């Protein structure tokens, strides 16, 4: 059975119930050749650290820790350096969300059945912190469609990613990215390199929208950064079109809206 390394980072804002949700989702996968690597990115809540340390002592997870918070891109790159020294065939992502037990198995089967695909995600259901559904997020399975829409939306929900080993031997995360777009840049670079992307057409992941979700995604700095990363996508993938230039304007307006209005628009004006 091909082995899978799942990489995950936790930081100071984590809540124990969400960390447990994500960790136990991976530990309960139907695909059993899975190892979960977690890095504590700086100081984290004590109860979260104790929980993870206990699992590490029981050899259920492989745990690393750094004293200073350096961000998600740094954390993922550090874990990638570790797992790429081992004999994993696939590398997957996970966050402090929930995924269904069959998630990894379905994605591995998809990659085996589609040798032309290098990175695969899944559809997802966004949920509020109280567990109620907020939005069903559907992604195309067609690489060209994902590429054509790159200026509008990320092609794969980052924590649903499962990739062939070769992807991460050639592409890494931008460690200088400080505005939550490291996943976007990664997928742009992967497409530009020539890797093919797709999504399993099943809702296998539930993404928790915490109380900071919309606050983190608004403001002038975030709006400018989003325009910058989309312009990077348009240039790198030669996706010049009137439609994509309109998307640049729309995302800027969305990011400067008050958080409550942004949340309403986020729910009602996405496809």
C-alpha positions as CSV (number, residue, x, y, z in Angstrom):
1,X,0.0,0.0,0.0
2,X,1.4,3.4,-1.0
3,X,2.2,5.6,2.0
4,X,0.8,9.0,2.6
5,X,2.3,11.8,4.7
6,X,-0.3,14.3,5.9
7,X,1.2,17.7,7.0
8,X,-0.5,20.1,9.3
9,X,0.4,23.3,11.2
10,X,-1.1,24.7,14.4
11,X,-0.6,28.2,15.9
12,X,-1.6,30.4,18.8
13,X,-5.2,31.0,17.7
14,X,-6.1,27.3,17.6
15,X,-9.0,26.0,19.7
16,X,-8.8,22.5,21.2
17,X,-12.1,21.3,19.8
18,X,-11.1,22.2,16.3
19,X,-7.6,20.7,16.6
20,X,-9.2,17.4,17.8
21,X,-11.6,17.5,14.9
22,X,-8.9,17.7,12.4
23,X,-6.5,15.3,14.0
24,X,-9.1,12.6,14.7
25,X,-10.4,13.0,11.1
26,X,-7.0,11.8,9.9
27,X,-6.5,9.2,12.5
28,X,-9.8,7.6,11.6
29,X,-9.2,7.4,7.8
30,X,-10.2,4.2,6.0
31,X,-6.9,4.4,4.2
32,X,-4.5,3.1,6.8
33,X,-1.0,3.8,5.4
34,X,-1.2,7.4,6.6
35,X,1.2,9.3,8.9
36,X,0.2,12.6,10.4
37,X,3.0,15.2,10.8
38,X,2.1,18.3,12.9
39,X,4.3,21.4,13.7
40,X,3.5,23.8,16.5
41,X,4.3,27.1,14.9
42,X,5.4,29.1,18.0
43,X,3.6,29.1,21.3
44,X,0.1,27.6,21.2
45,X,-2.6,27.2,23.9
46,X,-1.4,24.9,26.6
47,X,-4.4,22.5,26.4
48,X,-3.7,22.1,22.6
49,X,0.0,21.4,23.3
50,X,-0.8,18.8,26.0
51,X,-3.3,17.0,23.6
52,X,-0.7,16.8,20.8
53,X,2.1,15.8,23.1
54,X,0.0,13.0,24.4
55,X,-0.8,11.7,20.9
56,X,2.9,12.0,20.0
57,X,3.9,10.0,23.0
58,X,1.4,7.3,21.9
59,X,3.0,7.4,18.5
60,X,-0.2,8.4,16.8
61,X,1.3,11.5,15.3
62,X,4.8,12.9,14.6
63,X,5.1,16.2,16.4
64,X,7.6,19.1,15.8
65,X,7.8,22.5,17.6
66,X,9.4,25.8,17.0
67,X,9.7,28.6,19.5
68,X,8.8,31.5,17.2
69,X,5.8,31.8,14.9
70,X,7.0,32.0,11.3
71,X,3.8,31.4,9.4
72,X,2.1,28.6,7.5
73,X,4.4,28.6,4.5
74,X,7.5,28.2,6.7
75,X,5.8,25.5,8.7
76,X,4.7,23.5,5.6
77,X,8.1,23.8,4.0
78,X,9.8,22.6,7.1
79,X,7.5,19.5,7.2
80,X,8.0,18.9,3.5
81,X,11.8,18.8,4.0
82,X,11.2,16.1,6.7
83,X,8.7,13.9,4.8
84,X,10.6,14.1,1.5
85,X,13.5,12.3,3.1
86,X,11.2,9.3,3.6
87,X,9.5,7.0,1.2
88,X,6.1,8.5,0.9
89,X,4.3,8.3,-2.5
90,X,1.8,11.0,-1.8
91,X,1.7,14.1,0.4
92,X,-1.6,15.5,1.7
93,X,-2.7,18.6,3.7
94,X,-5.0,19.0,6.6
95,X,-6.2,21.9,8.8
96,X,-8.1,22.1,12.0
97,X,-11.3,21.2,10.2
98,X,-13.1,17.9,9.5
99,X,-12.8,15.4,6.7
100,X,-14.8,12.2,6.1
101,X,-13.2,8.9,6.8
102,X,-13.0,7.9,3.1
103,X,-11.4,11.2,2.0
104,X,-7.8,10.0,1.6
105,X,-8.8,6.7,0.1
106,X,-11.0,8.3,-2.5
107,X,-8.3,10.8,-3.5
108,X,-5.6,8.1,-3.7
109,X,-7.9,6.0,-5.9
110,X,-8.6,9.0,-8.1
111,X,-4.9,9.6,-8.6
112,X,-4.2,6.0,-9.4
113,X,-7.1,6.0,-11.9
114,X,-6.0,9.3,-13.5
115,X,-2.2,9.1,-14.0
116,X,-2.3,12.4,-15.8
117,X,-3.4,14.3,-12.6
118,X,-0.8,15.4,-10.1
119,X,-2.8,17.2,-7.5
120,X,-6.3,16.5,-6.4
121,X,-8.7,18.2,-4.0
122,X,-12.3,17.6,-3.1
123,X,-15.5,19.6,-2.8
124,X,-16.2,21.0,0.7
125,X,-18.9,22.3,3.0
126,X,-18.1,25.4,5.0
127,X,-19.6,25.3,8.5
128,X,-19.9,27.9,11.3
129,X,-18.3,27.3,14.6
130,X,-21.6,25.9,15.9
131,X,-21.4,23.2,13.2
132,X,-24.2,24.5,11.0
133,X,-23.7,24.5,7.2
134,X,-22.8,27.9,5.7
135,X,-22.0,27.2,2.1
136,X,-21.3,24.2,-0.2
137,X,-18.1,24.8,-2.1
138,X,-17.9,23.0,-5.4
139,X,-14.7,22.8,-7.6
140,X,-14.3,21.8,-11.2
141,X,-12.5,18.5,-12.0
142,X,-11.2,19.9,-15.3
143,X,-7.6,21.2,-15.2
144,X,-8.2,23.7,-18.0
145,X,-11.4,25.1,-16.4
146,X,-9.4,25.5,-13.1
147,X,-6.7,27.3,-15.0
148,X,-9.1,29.5,-16.9
149,X,-10.7,30.6,-13.6
150,X,-7.5,31.1,-11.7
151,X,-8.0,34.9,-11.4
152,X,-11.4,34.4,-9.8
153,X,-10.8,31.6,-7.3
154,X,-8.3,29.2,-5.9
155,X,-8.5,25.9,-8.0
156,X,-8.4,23.6,-5.0
157,X,-9.3,24.2,-1.3
158,X,-5.8,24.0,0.1
159,X,-6.4,21.6,3.1
160,X,-8.1,19.1,0.8
161,X,-4.9,18.7,-1.3
162,X,-3.3,15.3,-2.0
163,X,-0.3,15.4,-4.4
164,X,2.1,13.1,-5.9
165,X,5.6,13.3,-4.4
166,X,7.1,14.8,-7.5
167,X,5.0,18.0,-7.1
168,X,6.7,18.9,-3.8
169,X,10.2,18.0,-5.1
170,X,9.7,20.8,-7.6
171,X,7.4,23.3,-6.0
172,X,7.4,24.8,-2.5
173,X,5.4,27.4,-0.6
174,X,6.5,31.1,-0.8
175,X,7.9,31.7,2.7
176,X,7.6,35.5,2.3
177,X,3.9,35.4,1.9
178,X,2.2,37.0,4.9
179,X,-1.3,37.6,3.7
180,X,-2.9,34.1,3.5
181,X,-2.2,33.6,-0.2
182,X,0.6,31.0,0.0
183,X,-1.8,28.3,-1.2
184,X,-2.9,30.5,-4.2
185,X,0.7,31.1,-5.2
186,X,1.5,27.4,-4.8
187,X,-1.3,26.4,-7.2
188,X,-0.3,29.1,-9.7
189,X,3.3,27.9,-9.7
190,X,2.2,24.3,-10.0
191,X,0.0,25.0,-13.1
192,X,2.8,27.1,-14.6
193,X,5.2,24.2,-14.1
194,X,2.9,21.9,-16.0
195,X,1.2,19.9,-13.2
196,X,-2.4,19.0,-13.7
197,X,-5.0,19.7,-11.1
198,X,-8.4,18.2,-10.4
199,X,-11.0,17.6,-7.7
200,X,-12.9,14.6,-6.6
201,X,-16.6,15.3,-7.2
202,X,-17.7,14.5,-3.6
203,X,-18.1,16.6,-0.5
204,X,-15.4,15.0,1.6
205,X,-14.3,18.0,3.8
206,X,-15.9,20.4,6.2
207,X,-14.1,23.7,6.6
208,X,-14.7,25.5,9.9
209,X,-15.2,29.3,9.5
210,X,-14.0,30.6,12.9
211,X,-14.8,34.0,14.3
212,X,-11.7,35.5,12.7
213,X,-12.3,34.1,9.2
214,X,-13.8,37.2,7.6
215,X,-11.8,39.7,9.7
216,X,-8.6,38.2,8.4
217,X,-9.8,38.4,4.8
218,X,-10.7,42.1,4.7
219,X,-8.9,45.5,4.7
220,X,-6.9,47.6,2.3
221,X,-3.7,45.5,2.7
222,X,-5.5,42.3,2.1
223,X,-7.3,43.8,-0.9
224,X,-4.0,44.9,-2.5
225,X,-2.4,41.6,-1.8
226,X,-5.3,39.7,-3.4
227,X,-5.0,41.9,-6.5
228,X,-1.3,41.3,-6.6
229,X,-1.6,37.5,-6.4
230,X,-4.3,37.5,-9.1
231,X,-2.2,39.7,-11.3
232,X,0.7,37.3,-10.7
233,X,-1.6,34.5,-11.9
234,X,-2.8,36.3,-15.0
235,X,0.8,37.1,-16.0
236,X,2.4,33.7,-15.2
237,X,-0.4,31.7,-16.8
238,X,-1.0,34.2,-19.7
239,X,-4.7,34.4,-18.7
240,X,-5.3,37.9,-20.1
241,X,-9.0,38.5,-20.6
242,X,-11.6,41.2,-19.8
243,X,-13.3,38.7,-17.5
244,X,-10.2,38.3,-15.4
245,X,-9.6,42.1,-15.2
246,X,-13.2,42.5,-13.9
247,X,-12.4,39.9,-11.2
248,X,-9.5,42.0,-10.1
249,X,-11.8,44.9,-9.5
250,X,-14.5,42.8,-7.8
251,X,-12.1,41.2,-5.3
252,X,-10.7,44.6,-4.3
253,X,-14.3,45.9,-3.6
254,X,-15.1,42.7,-1.7
255,X,-12.1,42.9,0.6
256,X,-12.8,46.5,1.7
257,X,-16.4,45.9,2.6
258,X,-17.3,45.7,6.3
259,X,-17.0,42.2,7.7
260,X,-20.8,41.6,8.1
261,X,-21.5,42.7,4.5
262,X,-18.5,40.7,3.2
263,X,-19.9,37.6,5.0
264,X,-23.3,38.1,3.3
265,X,-21.7,38.6,-0.1
266,X,-19.4,35.6,0.4
267,X,-22.4,33.4,1.0
268,X,-24.8,34.7,-1.7
269,X,-22.5,35.8,-4.7
270,X,-20.2,32.8,-5.1
271,X,-20.8,30.0,-7.7
